[in-house]
Amino acid sequence: MAEEDRGQTTLPREKQRIPLPQGYRQGIITAITVLLGFSLTFFRYWGFEAPGQWTFHSAIPAGTLVVAIVLQIIALFRSLRIADDDVIEYRTTVMWFIVSAVVLLISLVIAVLVFPSVLDPK
């Protein structure tokens, strides 16, 4: 009764803020930036240094790699927000990161298959 008199209400259990344990945010930020650095480096190689001509098949891994990079940037943006110190927000950020890693893996597999020496050995 005293809480209602002061205008304070209690949030439902699922909406209460639960802070992350120490070090979780730093860990996810490090993981995202390492993967983002690899993705950008591979994109530079695939786009500018890899031998061969551009074809429709070589553009597919480049396109999926761009999608992975965008997802990683979104995950990094989310991880740098103050709201990401909450467990629910952190879980969503981790899902963004996992999806970006899966898309990156798909891109790498397609790139390996499309690389000229794999499909067309001489």
Beta strands, then each sheet from edge to edge (+ up, - down):
end
